[in-house]
Amino acid sequence: MSSSIRIQRICQHCNNEFTAKTTVTKYCGDNCAKRAYKERKKQERIKASHKETKRILTIPIEQIKAKEFLTVKEVSKLLNCSLRTVYYYIENGNIEAVNLGQRLTRVKRSEIDKLFNT
């Protein structure tokens, strides 16, 4: 069944006015439809990339939360502060830490929780 409808529309890609033969036509031609499709796919890839990046950034935090003993670097990630700030808290006694060697400083996870409970 053919239709003799002619509707003036505006292309969603190039914003030019055109005459559409159906009420659902969005683009003035094949080129604009292809360009819009490519743009949609590009935006989907960008969105997927951002989602993957967020997932990669949150995985280490989840792994850190599951550990019982943390390194100074892990504590700084968990508290979102610098290494020097964590060492400052350790020196002042705000966080209790154990030195297992010259470079091995460990903090118990419950010590971090105590910071926020007091």
N, CA, C and O atoms as CSV, one atom per row, in Angstrom:
chain,resi,resn,atom,element,x,y,z
A,1,MET,N,N,0.851,-1.158,0.000
A,1,MET,CA,C,0.000,0.000,0.000
A,1,MET,C,C,0.901,1.226,0.000
A,1,MET,O,O,1.707,1.404,0.913
A,2,SER,N,N,0.777,2.039,-0.979
A,2,SER,CA,C,1.611,3.235,-1.064
A,2,SER,C,C,0.830,4.433,-0.559
A,2,SER,O,O,-0.400,4.430,-0.494
A,3,SER,N,N,1.583,5.444,-0.209
A,3,SER,CA,C,0.966,6.637,0.344
A,3,SER,C,C,1.421,7.848,-0.453
A,3,SER,O,O,2.537,7.879,-0.972
A,4,SER,N,N,0.563,8.830,-0.546
A,4,SER,CA,C,0.922,10.055,-1.254
A,4,SER,C,C,1.198,11.189,-0.271
A,4,SER,O,O,1.078,12.363,-0.618
A,5,ILE,N,N,1.573,10.827,0.968
A,5,ILE,CA,C,1.865,11.837,1.994
A,5,ILE,C,C,3.194,12.512,1.683
A,5,ILE,O,O,4.169,11.856,1.316
A,6,ARG,N,N,3.217,13.810,1.834
A,6,ARG,CA,C,4.450,14.591,1.702
A,6,ARG,C,C,4.503,15.527,2.914
A,6,ARG,O,O,3.638,16.386,3.085
A,7,ILE,N,N,5.519,15.350,3.740
A,7,ILE,CA,C,5.637,16.131,4.969
A,7,ILE,C,C,6.979,16.857,4.974
A,7,ILE,O,O,8.006,16.271,4.632
A,8,GLN,N,N,6.971,18.109,5.353
A,8,GLN,CA,C,8.217,18.860,5.504
A,8,GLN,C,C,8.811,18.502,6.873
A,8,GLN,O,O,8.166,18.679,7.906
A,9,ARG,N,N,10.040,18.001,6.862
A,9,ARG,CA,C,10.737,17.591,8.084
A,9,ARG,C,C,12.104,18.256,8.118
A,9,ARG,O,O,12.561,18.827,7.129
A,10,ILE,N,N,12.737,18.171,9.259
A,10,ILE,CA,C,14.110,18.669,9.420
A,10,ILE,C,C,14.993,17.466,9.741
A,10,ILE,O,O,14.701,16.690,10.651
A,11,CYS,N,N,16.060,17.329,8.990
A,11,CYS,CA,C,16.991,16.216,9.162
A,11,CYS,C,C,17.622,16.291,10.555
A,11,CYS,O,O,18.088,17.349,10.977
A,12,GLN,N,N,17.632,15.161,11.260
A,12,GLN,CA,C,18.182,15.127,12.610
A,12,GLN,C,C,19.703,15.163,12.624
A,12,GLN,O,O,20.310,15.371,13.674
A,13,HIS,N,N,20.321,14.961,11.467
A,13,HIS,CA,C,21.784,14.996,11.411
A,13,HIS,C,C,22.309,16.346,10.929
A,13,HIS,O,O,23.143,16.965,11.589
A,14,CYS,N,N,21.820,16.797,9.779
A,14,CYS,CA,C,22.366,18.020,9.194
A,14,CYS,C,C,21.483,19.256,9.403
A,14,CYS,O,O,21.873,20.365,9.038
A,15,ASN,N,N,20.305,19.067,9.986
A,15,ASN,CA,C,19.354,20.161,10.280
A,15,ASN,C,C,18.838,20.888,9.038
A,15,ASN,O,O,18.385,22.028,9.138
A,16,ASN,N,N,18.900,20.254,7.887
A,16,ASN,CA,C,18.338,20.830,6.667
A,16,ASN,C,C,16.887,20.378,6.524
A,16,ASN,O,O,16.525,19.276,6.936
A,17,GLU,N,N,16.069,21.238,5.938
A,17,GLU,CA,C,14.670,20.889,5.716
A,17,GLU,C,C,14.563,20.015,4.473
A,17,GLU,O,O,15.270,20.235,3.489
A,18,PHE,N,N,13.668,19.013,4.520
A,18,PHE,CA,C,13.455,18.119,3.382
A,18,PHE,C,C,12.015,17.645,3.369
A,18,PHE,O,O,11.289,17.802,4.351
A,19,THR,N,N,11.611,17.071,2.260
A,19,THR,CA,C,10.256,16.544,2.122
A,19,THR,C,C,10.299,15.041,2.358
A,19,THR,O,O,10.980,14.306,1.643
A,20,ALA,N,N,9.561,14.592,3.374
A,20,ALA,CA,C,9.545,13.175,3.724
A,20,ALA,C,C,8.300,12.516,3.149
A,20,ALA,O,O,7.247,13.145,3.041
A,21,LYS,N,N,8.427,11.250,2.782
A,21,LYS,CA,C,7.300,10.502,2.232
A,21,LYS,C,C,6.559,9.716,3.303
A,21,LYS,O,O,5.459,9.219,3.062
A,22,THR,N,N,7.164,9.599,4.501
A,22,THR,CA,C,6.498,8.920,5.612
A,22,THR,C,C,6.595,9.797,6.855
A,22,THR,O,O,7.351,10.768,6.889
A,23,THR,N,N,5.836,9.446,7.853
A,23,THR,CA,C,5.821,10.251,9.080
A,23,THR,C,C,6.957,9.883,10.033
A,23,THR,O,O,7.163,10.577,11.029
A,24,VAL,N,N,7.692,8.820,9.757
A,24,VAL,CA,C,8.757,8.380,10.646
A,24,VAL,C,C,10.156,8.662,10.107
A,24,VAL,O,O,11.142,8.318,10.758
A,25,THR,N,N,10.260,9.276,8.942
A,25,THR,CA,C,11.551,9.574,8.347
A,25,THR,C,C,12.289,10.595,9.205
A,25,THR,O,O,11.733,11.626,9.585
A,26,LYS,N,N,13.557,10.290,9.504
A,26,LYS,CA,C,14.350,11.170,10.367
A,26,LYS,C,C,15.443,11.915,9.622
A,26,LYS,O,O,15.867,12.990,10.048
A,27,TYR,N,N,15.905,11.348,8.507
A,27,TYR,CA,C,17.064,11.909,7.808
A,27,TYR,C,C,16.711,12.250,6.378
A,27,TYR,O,O,15.826,11.645,5.773
A,28,CYS,N,N,17.424,13.234,5.848
A,28,CYS,CA,C,17.124,13.709,4.503
A,28,CYS,C,C,17.591,12.747,3.415
A,28,CYS,O,O,17.087,12.785,2.292
A,29,GLY,N,N,18.525,11.907,3.736
A,29,GLY,CA,C,19.002,10.975,2.729
A,29,GLY,C,C,19.840,9.871,3.348
A,29,GLY,O,O,20.019,9.794,4.564
A,30,ASP,N,N,20.346,9.023,2.470
A,30,ASP,CA,C,21.124,7.875,2.898
A,30,ASP,C,C,22.428,8.299,3.569
A,30,ASP,O,O,22.842,7.695,4.559
A,31,ASN,N,N,23.077,9.335,3.036
A,31,ASN,CA,C,24.347,9.783,3.616
A,31,ASN,C,C,24.173,10.265,5.057
A,31,ASN,O,O,24.975,9.926,5.927
A,32,CYS,N,N,23.130,11.054,5.308
A,32,CYS,CA,C,22.882,11.539,6.670
A,32,CYS,C,C,22.533,10.386,7.604
A,32,CYS,O,O,22.943,10.389,8.765
A,33,ALA,N,N,21.783,9.401,7.116
A,33,ALA,CA,C,21.434,8.246,7.936
A,33,ALA,C,C,22.691,7.456,8.310
A,33,ALA,O,O,22.836,7.021,9.452
A,34,LYS,N,N,23.592,7.272,7.350
A,34,LYS,CA,C,24.840,6.554,7.619
A,34,LYS,C,C,25.720,7.320,8.595
A,34,LYS,O,O,26.301,6.725,9.503
A,35,ARG,N,N,25.824,8.621,8.419
A,35,ARG,CA,C,26.643,9.438,9.319
A,35,ARG,C,C,26.078,9.434,10.742
A,35,ARG,O,O,26.828,9.366,11.716
A,36,ALA,N,N,24.767,9.508,10.849
A,36,ALA,CA,C,24.128,9.477,12.168
A,36,ALA,C,C,24.347,8.113,12.831
A,36,ALA,O,O,24.575,8.035,14.038
A,37,TYR,N,N,24.276,7.048,12.039
A,37,TYR,CA,C,24.516,5.709,12.560
A,37,TYR,C,C,25.939,5.589,13.092
A,37,TYR,O,O,26.161,5.054,14.179
A,38,LYS,N,N,26.899,6.091,12.318
A,38,LYS,CA,C,28.292,6.038,12.752
A,38,LYS,C,C,28.499,6.845,14.034
A,38,LYS,O,O,29.247,6.421,14.915
A,39,GLU,N,N,27.863,7.972,14.145
A,39,GLU,CA,C,27.972,8.806,15.346
A,39,GLU,C,C,27.369,8.087,16.557
A,39,GLU,O,O,27.931,8.129,17.651
A,40,ARG,N,N,26.222,7.427,16.355
A,40,ARG,CA,C,25.604,6.659,17.443
A,40,ARG,C,C,26.517,5.548,17.919
A,40,ARG,O,O,26.689,5.345,19.121
A,41,LYS,N,N,27.103,4.830,16.972
A,41,LYS,CA,C,27.998,3.727,17.319
A,41,LYS,C,C,29.251,4.244,18.024
A,41,LYS,O,O,29.756,3.611,18.952
A,42,LYS,N,N,29.744,5.389,17.579
A,42,LYS,CA,C,30.917,5.992,18.217
A,42,LYS,C,C,30.599,6.349,19.668
A,42,LYS,O,O,31.403,6.090,20.563
A,43,GLN,N,N,29.430,6.940,19.902
A,43,GLN,CA,C,29.028,7.301,21.263
A,43,GLN,C,C,28.837,6.051,22.135
A,43,GLN,O,O,29.146,6.078,23.327
A,44,GLU,N,N,28.337,4.974,21.557
A,44,GLU,CA,C,28.192,3.726,22.306
A,44,GLU,C,C,29.548,3.172,22.711
A,44,GLU,O,O,29.709,2.693,23.834
A,45,ARG,N,N,30.534,3.231,21.805
A,45,ARG,CA,C,31.883,2.758,22.125
A,45,ARG,C,C,32.519,3.611,23.210
A,45,ARG,O,O,33.185,3.089,24.104
A,46,ILE,N,N,32.315,4.925,23.135
A,46,ILE,CA,C,32.860,5.822,24.156
A,46,ILE,C,C,32.230,5.518,25.511
A,46,ILE,O,O,32.923,5.469,26.527
A,47,LYS,N,N,30.914,5.315,25.523
A,47,LYS,CA,C,30.206,5.010,26.766
A,47,LYS,C,C,30.700,3.688,27.348
A,47,LYS,O,O,30.905,3.581,28.557
A,48,ALA,N,N,30.892,2.680,26.493
A,48,ALA,CA,C,31.393,1.391,26.953
A,48,ALA,C,C,32.806,1.519,27.508
A,48,ALA,O,O,33.152,0.868,28.495
A,49,SER,N,N,33.620,2.355,26.876
A,49,SER,CA,C,34.986,2.579,27.354
A,49,SER,C,C,34.986,3.246,28.719
A,49,SER,O,O,35.764,2.865,29.593
A,50,HIS,N,N,34.122,4.238,28.914
A,50,HIS,CA,C,34.023,4.906,30.215
A,50,HIS,C,C,33.564,3.932,31.294
A,50,HIS,O,O,34.056,3.962,32.423
A,51,LYS,N,N,32.620,3.072,30.936
A,51,LYS,CA,C,32.111,2.091,31.886
A,51,LYS,C,C,33.210,1.113,32.288
A,51,LYS,O,O,33.333,0.763,33.462
A,52,GLU,N,N,34.004,0.674,31.321
A,52,GLU,CA,C,35.114,-0.242,31.589
A,52,GLU,C,C,36.163,0.427,32.468
A,52,GLU,O,O,36.711,-0.200,33.374
A,53,THR,N,N,36.439,1.695,32.201
A,53,THR,CA,C,37.411,2.437,33.002
A,53,THR,C,C,36.946,2.543,34.447
A,53,THR,O,O,37.740,2.347,35.366
A,54,LYS,N,N,35.671,2.849,34.661
A,54,LYS,CA,C,35.128,2.933,36.024
A,54,LYS,C,C,35.216,1.586,36.719
A,54,LYS,O,O,35.532,1.515,37.907
A,55,ARG,N,N,34.939,0.517,35.985
A,55,ARG,CA,C,35.007,-0.820,36.573
A,55,ARG,C,C,36.439,-1.146,36.998
A,55,ARG,O,O,36.660,-1.705,38.072
A,56,ILE,N,N,37.402,-0.797,36.159
A,56,ILE,CA,C,38.802,-1.068,36.472
A,56,ILE,C,C,39.246,-0.261,37.693
A,56,ILE,O,O,40.027,-0.749,38.509
A,57,LEU,N,N,38.756,0.960,37.818
A,57,LEU,CA,C,39.134,1.795,38.954
A,57,LEU,C,C,38.508,1.323,40.254
A,57,LEU,O,O,39.111,1.488,41.314
A,58,THR,N,N,37.321,0.743,40.207
A,58,THR,CA,C,36.653,0.330,41.437
A,58,THR,C,C,37.056,-1.063,41.900
A,58,THR,O,O,36.884,-1.383,43.076
A,59,ILE,N,N,37.584,-1.898,41.020
A,59,ILE,CA,C,37.985,-3.250,41.418
A,59,ILE,C,C,39.079,-3.219,42.488
A,59,ILE,O,O,38.957,-3.944,43.475
A,60,PRO,N,N,40.149,-2.413,42.347
A,60,PRO,CA,C,41.169,-2.409,43.402
A,60,PRO,C,C,40.614,-1.988,44.765
A,60,PRO,O,O,41.040,-2.520,45.791
A,61,ILE,N,N,39.682,-1.054,44.793
A,61,ILE,CA,C,39.097,-0.620,46.061
A,61,ILE,C,C,38.338,-1.771,46.712
A,61,ILE,O,O,38.423,-1.960,47.926
A,62,GLU,N,N,37.600,-2.540,45.920
A,62,GLU,CA,C,36.860,-3.680,46.454
A,62,GLU,C,C,37.819,-4.748,46.987
A,62,GLU,O,O,37.546,-5.372,48.012
A,63,GLN,N,N,38.935,-4.956,46.297
A,63,GLN,CA,C,39.918,-5.934,46.757
A,63,GLN,C,C,40.583,-5.458,48.042
A,63,GLN,O,O,40.854,-6.262,48.934
A,64,ILE,N,N,40.845,-4.164,48.143
A,64,ILE,CA,C,41.462,-3.606,49.347
A,64,ILE,C,C,40.520,-3.754,50.537
A,64,ILE,O,O,40.961,-4.088,51.636
A,65,LYS,N,N,39.238,-3.511,50.330
A,65,LYS,CA,C,38.263,-3.619,51.420
A,65,LYS,C,C,38.167,-5.042,51.963
A,65,LYS,O,O,37.794,-5.238,53.120
A,66,ALA,N,N,38.496,-6.023,51.150
A,66,ALA,CA,C,38.387,-7.411,51.570
A,66,ALA,C,C,39.596,-7.885,52.374
A,66,ALA,O,O,39.514,-8.918,53.038
A,67,LYS,N,N,40.717,-7.158,52.333
A,67,LYS,CA,C,41.933,-7.576,53.025
A,67,LYS,C,C,41.876,-7.231,54.510
A,67,LYS,O,O,41.232,-6.265,54.917
A,68,GLU,N,N,42.569,-8.047,55.310
A,68,GLU,CA,C,42.651,-7.814,56.750
A,68,GLU,C,C,43.806,-6.869,57.088
A,68,GLU,O,O,43.662,-5.994,57.942
A,69,PHE,N,N,44.944,-7.044,56.424
A,69,PHE,CA,C,46.113,-6.193,56.654
A,69,PHE,C,C,46.445,-5.446,55.372
A,69,PHE,O,O,46.454,-6.031,54.289
A,70,LEU,N,N,46.717,-4.151,55.498
A,70,LEU,CA,C,46.924,-3.296,54.335
A,70,LEU,C,C,48.309,-2.670,54.359
A,70,LEU,O,O,48.879,-2.432,55.424
A,71,THR,N,N,48.837,-2.408,53.180
A,71,THR,CA,C,50.080,-1.645,53.077
A,71,THR,C,C,49.750,-0.164,53.180
A,71,THR,O,O,48.585,0.230,53.132
A,72,VAL,N,N,50.781,0.643,53.320
A,72,VAL,CA,C,50.570,2.098,53.418
A,72,VAL,C,C,49.970,2.621,52.116
A,72,VAL,O,O,49.122,3.513,52.141
A,73,LYS,N,N,50.394,2.083,50.998
A,73,LYS,CA,C,49.865,2.509,49.703
A,73,LYS,C,C,48.378,2.172,49.585
A,73,LYS,O,O,47.597,2.977,49.078
A,74,GLU,N,N,47.992,0.997,50.047
A,74,GLU,CA,C,46.581,0.607,50.012
A,74,GLU,C,C,45.740,1.479,50.942
A,74,GLU,O,O,44.604,1.826,50.617
A,75,VAL,N,N,46.301,1.831,52.099
A,75,VAL,CA,C,45.589,2.717,53.027
A,75,VAL,C,C,45.387,4.086,52.384
A,75,VAL,O,O,44.325,4.691,52.529
A,76,SER,N,N,46.407,4.575,51.673
A,76,SER,CA,C,46.270,5.879,51.026
A,76,SER,C,C,45.203,5.844,49.934
A,76,SER,O,O,44.478,6.822,49.753
A,77,LYS,N,N,45.097,4.737,49.208
A,77,LYS,CA,C,44.037,4.608,48.202
A,77,LYS,C,C,42.665,4.559,48.860
A,77,LYS,O,O,41.710,5.175,48.387
A,78,LEU,N,N,42.586,3.816,49.957
A,78,LEU,CA,C,41.317,3.654,50.651
A,78,LEU,C,C,40.838,4.969,51.262
A,78,LEU,O,O,39.646,5.275,51.236
A,79,LEU,N,N,41.771,5.741,51.811
A,79,LEU,CA,C,41.427,7.022,52.423
A,79,LEU,C,C,41.439,8.179,51.422
A,79,LEU,O,O,41.032,9.296,51.742
A,80,ASN,N,N,41.907,7.895,50.217
A,80,ASN,CA,C,42.000,8.917,49.167
A,80,ASN,C,C,42.880,10.089,49.624
A,80,ASN,O,O,42.491,11.254,49.542
A,81,CYS,N,N,44.070,9.742,50.105
A,81,CYS,CA,C,45.035,10.757,50.532
A,81,CYS,C,C,46.426,10.317,50.089
A,81,CYS,O,O,46.589,9.252,49.493
A,82,SER,N,N,47.418,11.138,50.382
A,82,SER,CA,C,48.778,10.840,49.949
A,82,SER,C,C,49.447,9.857,50.905
A,82,SER,O,O,48.970,9.627,52.016
A,83,LEU,N,N,50.559,9.283,50.454
A,83,LEU,CA,C,51.342,8.384,51.292
A,83,LEU,C,C,51.880,9.121,52.514
A,83,LEU,O,O,51.888,8.588,53.623
A,84,ARG,N,N,52.324,10.340,52.296
A,84,ARG,CA,C,52.879,11.142,53.382
A,84,ARG,C,C,51.833,11.391,54.478
A,84,ARG,O,O,52.168,11.395,55.662
A,85,THR,N,N,50.593,11.594,54.095
A,85,THR,CA,C,49.517,11.800,55.072
A,85,THR,C,C,49.310,10.545,55.907
A,85,THR,O,O,49.099,10.638,57.117
A,86,VAL,N,N,49.365,9.384,55.286
A,86,VAL,CA,C,49.203,8.130,56.018
A,86,VAL,C,C,50.351,7.961,57.008
A,86,VAL,O,O,50.125,7.589,58.160
A,87,TYR,N,N,51.587,8.232,56.567
A,87,TYR,CA,C,52.730,8.152,57.483
A,87,TYR,C,C,52.589,9.165,58.621
A,87,TYR,O,O,52.988,8.880,59.750
A,88,TYR,N,N,52.032,10.328,58.342
A,88,TYR,CA,C,51.792,11.344,59.376
A,88,TYR,C,C,50.814,10.808,60.420
A,88,TYR,O,O,51.034,10.966,61.621
A,89,TYR,N,N,49.729,10.171,59.958
A,89,TYR,CA,C,48.764,9.584,60.890
A,89,TYR,C,C,49.408,8.486,61.729
A,89,TYR,O,O,49.101,8.352,62.914
A,90,ILE,N,N,50.296,7.703,61.129
A,90,ILE,CA,C,50.978,6.631,61.848
A,90,ILE,C,C,51.920,7.218,62.899
A,90,ILE,O,O,51.955,6.745,64.035
A,91,GLU,N,N,52.684,8.251,62.523
A,91,GLU,CA,C,53.632,8.884,63.454
A,91,GLU,C,C,52.912,9.538,64.626
A,91,GLU,O,O,53.409,9.506,65.752
A,92,ASN,N,N,51.750,10.131,64.376
A,92,ASN,CA,C,51.001,10.799,65.438
A,92,ASN,C,C,50.177,9.838,66.280
A,92,ASN,O,O,49.631,10.240,67.308
A,93,GLY,N,N,50.074,8.598,65.877
A,93,GLY,CA,C,49.331,7.620,66.652
A,93,GLY,C,C,47.858,7.536,66.290
A,93,GLY,O,O,47.116,6.810,66.951
A,94,ASN,N,N,47.409,8.244,65.272
A,94,ASN,CA,C,46.015,8.137,64.843
A,94,ASN,C,C,45.724,6.765,64.254
A,94,ASN,O,O,44.618,6.242,64.395
A,95,ILE,N,N,46.718,6.188,63.596
A,95,ILE,CA,C,46.607,4.848,63.028
A,95,ILE,C,C,47.740,4.016,63.611
A,95,ILE,O,O,48.902,4.417,63.552
A,96,GLU,N,N,47.404,2.853,64.175
A,96,GLU,CA,C,48.436,1.957,64.675
A,96,GLU,C,C,48.920,1.083,63.526
A,96,GLU,O,O,48.125,0.515,62.776
A,97,ALA,N,N,50.238,0.990,63.405
A,97,ALA,CA,C,50.831,0.197,62.332
A,97,ALA,C,C,51.958,-0.647,62.898
A,97,ALA,O,O,52.493,-0.361,63.969
A,98,VAL,N,N,52.310,-1.693,62.161
A,98,VAL,CA,C,53.376,-2.597,62.567
A,98,VAL,C,C,54.432,-2.594,61.473
A,98,VAL,O,O,54.119,-2.737,60.291
A,99,ASN,N,N,55.688,-2.430,61.879
A,99,ASN,CA,C,56.798,-2.517,60.939
A,99,ASN,C,C,57.314,-3.948,60.942
A,99,ASN,O,O,57.819,-4.433,61.955
A,100,LEU,N,N,57.187,-4.612,59.819
A,100,LEU,CA,C,57.634,-5.997,59.704
A,100,LEU,C,C,59.041,-6.087,59.137
A,100,LEU,O,O,59.585,-7.182,59.002
A,101,GLY,N,N,59.605,-5.004,58.819
A,101,GLY,CA,C,60.950,-4.934,58.266
A,101,GLY,C,C,61.245,-3.484,57.968
A,101,GLY,O,O,60.495,-2.592,58.368
A,102,GLN,N,N,62.318,-3.252,57.279
A,102,GLN,CA,C,62.697,-1.876,56.996
A,102,GLN,C,C,61.678,-1.176,56.097
A,102,GLN,O,O,61.450,0.026,56.237
A,103,ARG,N,N,61.069,-1.915,55.184
A,103,ARG,CA,C,60.132,-1.307,54.241
A,103,ARG,C,C,58.733,-1.917,54.299
A,103,ARG,O,O,57.887,-1.603,53.462
A,104,LEU,N,N,58.489,-2.765,55.257
A,104,LEU,CA,C,57.201,-3.435,55.339
A,104,LEU,C,C,56.386,-2.874,56.507
A,104,LEU,O,O,56.554,-3.303,57.648
A,105,THR,N,N,55.525,-1.938,56.223
A,105,THR,CA,C,54.629,-1.383,57.227
A,105,THR,C,C,53.230,-1.870,56.901
A,105,THR,O,O,52.750,-1.717,55.778
A,106,ARG,N,N,52.578,-2.462,57.901
A,106,ARG,CA,C,51.236,-2.994,57.701
A,106,ARG,C,C,50.280,-2.350,58.694
A,106,ARG,O,O,50.630,-2.065,59.840
A,107,VAL,N,N,49.061,-2.132,58.214
A,107,VAL,CA,C,48.013,-1.531,59.034
A,107,VAL,C,C,46.838,-2.496,59.048
A,107,VAL,O,O,46.441,-3.030,58.011
A,108,LYS,N,N,46.293,-2.710,60.229
A,108,LYS,CA,C,45.139,-3.590,60.346
A,108,LYS,C,C,43.899,-2.852,59.840
A,108,LYS,O,O,43.743,-1.654,60.076
A,109,ARG,N,N,43.042,-3.558,59.160
A,109,ARG,CA,C,41.834,-2.954,58.572
A,109,ARG,C,C,40.946,-2.331,59.648
A,109,ARG,O,O,40.311,-1.304,59.406
A,110,SER,N,N,40.895,-2.931,60.813
A,110,SER,CA,C,40.053,-2.405,61.891
A,110,SER,C,C,40.553,-1.042,62.382
A,110,SER,O,O,39.766,-0.260,62.915
A,111,GLU,N,N,41.847,-0.744,62.214
A,111,GLU,CA,C,42.395,0.556,62.584
A,111,GLU,C,C,41.809,1.662,61.699
A,111,GLU,O,O,41.550,2.770,62.168
A,112,ILE,N,N,41.608,1.357,60.442
A,112,ILE,CA,C,41.011,2.336,59.524
A,112,ILE,C,C,39.569,2.568,59.914
A,112,ILE,O,O,39.087,3.700,59.892
A,113,ASP,N,N,38.871,1.487,60.277
A,113,ASP,CA,C,37.467,1.630,60.692
A,113,ASP,C,C,37.350,2.450,61.966
A,113,ASP,O,O,36.376,3.182,62.143
A,114,LYS,N,N,38.339,2.338,62.866
A,114,LYS,CA,C,38.321,3.108,64.115
A,114,LYS,C,C,38.406,4.611,63.848
A,114,LYS,O,O,37.844,5.410,64.598
A,115,LEU,N,N,39.100,4.990,62.791
A,115,LEU,CA,C,39.212,6.410,62.462
A,115,LEU,C,C,37.852,7.043,62.267
A,115,LEU,O,O,37.636,8.194,62.646
A,116,PHE,N,N,36.943,6.300,61.683
A,116,PHE,CA,C,35.632,6.850,61.350
A,116,PHE,C,C,34.587,6.604,62.442
A,116,PHE,O,O,33.525,7.226,62.436
A,117,ASN,N,N,34.882,5.709,63.366
A,117,ASN,CA,C,33.942,5.430,64.445
A,117,ASN,C,C,34.077,6.419,65.607
A,117,ASN,O,O,33.129,6.603,66.370
A,118,THR,N,N,35.229,7.050,65.747
A,118,THR,CA,C,35.424,7.972,66.874
A,118,THR,C,C,34.977,9.360,66.551
A,118,THR,O,O,35.074,10.251,67.394
